[in-house]
Amino acid sequence: MYTPKTIFLKQSSRSLGRLLRQQESQLQVLQQAKQLRAITQALHEQLPESAHPHCQVCYLNASHLILSIDNSAWATRIRYSIPQLQQTLIAQGLIHTKQVIRIKMIPAQNKNQTSQLPPPLLLSKDNAALLIETAESMSDEMLKKALLKLARHTKIAR
């Protein structure tokens, strides 16, 4: 099964600086970038415009073209159009007939969805007063203590 980590680990581990110092490596990287851009543009021509931000070419090798989709609804829609996409890309000479198009769901990292705690729930003054009144009539000390603790969570600034 494809995971982004395994694909990049399978490639030889050469430093980026070393790769860029070698002219043939620079050409190879440039050609691969152009090929990925051409495939992405061809895909975007075939897909509805609303799908463009959700679909990217993630990886290409001799046997697979892997698309990363950030939304399960779009992944399903695009999965059904894979045969047409494959025919179009083959006709344009961008992929070979033996390359299989696969979809990998990679949820988008939304910067607005940071792991922040929700604001604490606060009681109104009236509800706090009811809790205090109920707590004072309790004979069970632990329950009384718990109700008084809850009553402290009012909307009044502390």
Kinemage of the C-alpha trace (Angstrom):
@kinemage 1
@onewidth
@group {chain A} dominant
@subgroup {mainchain}
@vectorlist {calphas} color= white
{ca met a 1} P 0.000 0.000 0.000
{ca tyr a 2} L 1.242 3.475 -0.850
{ca thr a 3} L 2.081 5.918 1.854
{ca pro a 4} L 3.953 9.150 1.223
{ca lys a 5} L 6.735 8.109 3.625
{ca thr a 6} L 7.495 4.791 1.922
{ca ile a 7} L 7.776 6.296 -1.539
{ca phe a 8} L 10.371 8.831 -0.558
{ca leu a 9} L 12.323 6.371 1.574
{ca lys a 10} L 12.678 3.955 -1.352
{ca gln a 11} L 14.594 6.527 -3.371
{ca ser a 12} L 18.326 6.857 -2.857
{ca ser a 13} L 19.221 9.090 0.029
{ca arg a 14} L 21.298 11.884 -1.480
{ca ser a 15} L 21.359 15.374 -0.083
{ca leu a 16} L 19.547 18.108 -1.972
{ca gly a 17} L 22.711 20.192 -2.253
{ca arg a 18} L 24.577 17.270 -3.760
{ca leu a 19} L 21.781 16.670 -6.247
{ca leu a 20} L 21.679 20.304 -7.288
{ca arg a 21} L 25.456 20.450 -7.794
{ca gln a 22} L 25.243 17.725 -10.418
{ca gln a 23} L 24.047 19.153 -13.711
{ca glu a 24} L 22.405 15.933 -14.888
{ca ser a 25} L 20.459 15.721 -11.616
{ca gln a 26} L 19.286 19.279 -12.075
{ca leu a 27} L 18.008 18.429 -15.530
{ca gln a 28} L 16.322 15.294 -14.231
{ca val a 29} L 14.586 17.204 -11.422
{ca leu a 30} L 13.537 19.935 -13.836
{ca gln a 31} L 12.158 17.415 -16.358
{ca gln a 32} L 10.236 15.596 -13.650
{ca ala a 33} L 8.784 18.879 -12.353
{ca lys a 34} L 7.695 19.833 -15.884
{ca gln a 35} L 6.136 16.406 -16.400
{ca leu a 36} L 4.220 16.600 -13.108
{ca arg a 37} L 3.030 20.120 -13.960
{ca ala a 38} L 1.866 18.971 -17.418
{ca ile a 39} L -0.025 16.039 -15.910
{ca thr a 40} L -1.590 18.290 -13.270
{ca gln a 41} L -2.702 20.762 -15.952
{ca ala a 42} L -4.161 17.941 -18.073
{ca leu a 43} L -6.028 16.592 -15.041
{ca his a 44} L -7.394 20.012 -14.213
{ca glu a 45} L -8.655 20.378 -17.788
{ca gln a 46} L -10.634 17.153 -17.375
{ca leu a 47} L -11.969 17.848 -13.873
{ca pro a 48} L -14.526 20.458 -12.833
{ca glu a 49} L -12.950 23.713 -11.694
{ca ser a 50} L -14.239 23.204 -8.161
{ca ala a 51} L -12.090 20.036 -7.902
{ca his a 52} L -8.802 21.772 -8.724
{ca pro a 53} L -7.843 22.774 -5.169
{ca his a 54} L -8.630 19.249 -3.930
{ca cys a 55} L -6.597 17.244 -6.465
{ca gln a 56} L -2.817 17.181 -6.914
{ca val a 57} L -0.399 14.826 -8.628
{ca cys a 58} L 1.430 13.317 -5.701
{ca tyr a 59} L 3.809 10.803 -7.272
{ca leu a 60} L 4.715 9.355 -10.634
{ca asn a 61} L 6.849 6.342 -11.474
{ca ala a 62} L 6.953 3.730 -14.235
{ca ser a 63} L 3.929 1.831 -12.922
{ca his a 64} L 1.770 4.328 -10.989
{ca leu a 65} L 0.403 7.838 -11.089
{ca ile a 66} L -0.810 8.712 -7.614
{ca leu a 67} L -3.186 11.598 -7.022
{ca ser a 68} L -3.590 13.111 -3.581
{ca ile a 69} L -7.144 14.151 -2.811
{ca asp a 70} L -7.968 16.060 0.370
{ca asn a 71} L -11.679 15.312 0.521
{ca ser a 72} L -13.436 11.944 0.500
{ca ala a 73} L -16.329 13.232 -1.606
{ca trp a 74} L -13.938 14.431 -4.311
{ca ala a 75} L -11.942 11.215 -4.041
{ca thr a 76} L -15.089 9.231 -4.856
{ca arg a 77} L -16.023 11.482 -7.772
{ca ile a 78} L -12.521 11.365 -9.233
{ca arg a 79} L -12.213 7.613 -8.661
{ca tyr a 80} L -15.208 7.089 -10.965
{ca ser a 81} L -13.587 9.224 -13.665
{ca ile a 82} L -10.210 7.449 -13.571
{ca pro a 83} L -10.779 5.454 -16.814
{ca gln a 84} L -11.521 8.652 -18.761
{ca leu a 85} L -8.607 10.486 -17.146
{ca gln a 86} L -6.272 7.612 -17.962
{ca gln a 87} L -7.367 7.517 -21.614
{ca thr a 88} L -6.878 11.264 -21.947
{ca leu a 89} L -3.417 11.223 -20.358
{ca ile a 90} L -2.350 8.288 -22.535
{ca ala a 91} L -3.669 10.033 -25.663
{ca gln a 92} L -1.676 13.156 -24.757
{ca gly a 93} L 1.443 11.047 -24.192
{ca leu a 94} L 1.758 12.043 -20.547
{ca ile a 95} L 1.569 8.510 -19.121
{ca his a 96} L 2.080 5.010 -20.475
{ca thr a 97} L -0.662 2.430 -20.982
{ca lys a 98} L 0.708 0.296 -18.151
{ca gln a 99} L 0.659 3.088 -15.583
{ca val a 100} L -2.182 2.767 -13.116
{ca ile a 101} L -3.846 5.834 -11.620
{ca arg a 102} L -4.382 5.531 -7.877
{ca ile a 103} L -5.969 7.905 -5.398
{ca lys a 104} L -4.530 8.602 -1.978
{ca met a 105} L -6.645 10.430 0.581
{ca ile a 106} L -4.519 13.023 2.343
{ca pro a 107} L -6.756 15.297 4.426
{ca ala a 108} L -5.941 18.977 4.168
{ca gln a 109} L -4.125 20.537 7.083
{ca asn a 110} L -6.408 23.450 7.868
{ca lys a 111} L -4.538 26.131 9.796
{ca asn a 112} L -7.797 27.281 11.386
{ca gln a 113} L -8.355 23.847 12.899
{ca thr a 114} L -5.525 23.929 15.395
{ca ser a 115} L -5.916 21.845 18.490
{ca gln a 116} L -7.399 24.532 20.693
{ca leu a 117} L -9.568 23.701 23.619
{ca pro a 118} L -13.147 24.903 23.387
{ca pro a 119} L -14.043 27.762 25.705
{ca pro a 120} L -15.204 26.577 29.125
{ca leu a 121} L -18.936 26.260 29.646
{ca leu a 122} L -20.255 28.843 32.080
{ca leu a 123} L -23.445 29.018 34.126
{ca ser a 124} L -25.753 31.978 34.394
{ca lys a 125} L -26.094 33.707 37.774
{ca asp a 126} L -29.567 32.239 38.202
{ca asn a 127} L -28.404 28.670 37.582
{ca ala a 128} L -25.467 29.156 39.952
{ca ala a 129} L -27.845 30.401 42.651
{ca leu a 130} L -30.063 27.323 42.140
{ca leu a 131} L -27.044 25.025 42.486
{ca ile a 132} L -25.939 26.766 45.691
{ca glu a 133} L -29.463 26.558 47.115
{ca thr a 134} L -29.684 22.858 46.209
{ca ala a 135} L -26.222 22.170 47.658
{ca glu a 136} L -27.143 23.767 51.008
{ca ser a 137} L -30.122 21.426 51.338
{ca met a 138} L -27.993 18.286 50.694
{ca ser a 139} L -27.018 15.994 53.522
{ca asp a 140} L -24.350 14.188 51.461
{ca glu a 141} L -21.135 16.205 51.904
{ca met a 142} L -19.485 14.984 48.678
{ca leu a 143} L -22.523 15.890 46.572
{ca lys a 144} L -22.790 19.244 48.340
{ca lys a 145} L -19.115 19.950 47.615
{ca ala a 146} L -19.528 18.974 43.924
{ca leu a 147} L -22.591 21.218 43.471
{ca leu a 148} L -20.811 24.182 45.078
{ca lys a 149} L -17.830 23.606 42.798
{ca leu a 150} L -20.152 23.622 39.761
{ca ala a 151} L -21.795 26.819 40.983
{ca arg a 152} L -18.428 28.608 40.775
{ca his a 153} L -18.530 28.274 36.955
{ca thr a 154} L -20.639 31.361 36.384
{ca lys a 155} L -20.448 33.969 33.637
{ca ile a 156} L -19.102 36.496 36.143
{ca ala a 157} L -15.518 37.486 35.461
{ca arg a 158} L -13.253 36.057 38.156
